């Protein structure tokens, strides 16, 4: 389970975030490319855009489910 106290600082404030458990597997970026991106310098994903509609929210939830290390947090869950 993701730990809000360990989320990456470049996550955009809001409901979803990625913490330091991320293994840079690309699952979230595949599921929700409009909302997750990669920090190329350090090799991890983070939320660069919070969902703004139901479709994006559903994709972010799918990304959370797809994460093999449970590094994605959802404060609305």
C-alpha positions in Angstrom: 0.0 0.0 0.0 1.3 3.4 -0.9 2.5 5.7 1.9 1.5 9.4 1.5 4.5 10.4 3.7 6.8 8.8 1.1 5.3 10.2 -2.1 7.6 11.8 -4.7 7.7 15.6 -4.4 7.0 16.1 -8.1 3.5 14.5 -7.8 0.9 17.2 -8.6 -1.2 17.8 -5.4 -4.4 16.0 -5.4 -6.1 12.6 -5.0 -3.6 10.3 -6.7 0.2 10.0 -6.1 3.2 7.7 -6.5 5.5 6.9 -3.6 9.1 5.8 -3.4 8.2 2.1 -3.8 7.9 2.7 -7.6 10.1 0.4 -9.6 9.6 2.2 -12.9 7.7 -0.7 -14.5 5.6 1.5 -16.9 2.3 0.0 -15.8 0.7 3.3 -14.7 2.0 5.2 -17.7 0.5 2.5 -20.0 -2.9 2.6 -18.2 -3.2 6.4 -17.7 -0.6 8.2 -19.9 -2.6 11.4 -19.6 -1.9 11.4 -15.8 1.3 9.6 -15.1 4.8 10.4 -16.5 8.4 9.4 -15.8 11.1 11.2 -14.0 13.9 10.3 -16.5 16.7 11.5 -14.2 15.7 9.3 -11.3 13.7 6.5 -12.9 10.3 6.5 -11.4 6.7 7.5 -12.2 4.7 10.3 -10.7 1.3 12.0 -11.2 1.8 15.1 -13.5 -1.9 15.7 -14.0 -4.8 14.8 -11.7 -7.8 13.4 -13.4 -10.4 15.9 -14.6 -13.1 13.7 -15.8 -14.6 10.2 -15.1 -12.6 8.5 -17.9 -9.3 9.8 -16.5 -10.3 8.8 -13.0 -11.2 5.3 -14.1 -7.8 5.1 -15.9 -6.0 6.2 -12.7 -7.8 3.6 -10.7 -6.8 1.0 -13.3 -3.2 2.2 -13.0 -3.4 1.8 -9.2 -4.7 -1.8 -9.6 -2.0 -2.6 -12.2 0.9 -1.4 -10.1 2.8 -4.5 -9.0 4.3 -2.9 -5.9 1.3 -0.9 -4.8 3.2 2.4 -5.1 0.1 4.4 -6.2 -2.0 6.1 -3.6 -5.6 7.2 -3.9 -6.8 9.6 -1.2 -10.3 9.3 -2.5 -10.6 5.6 -1.9 
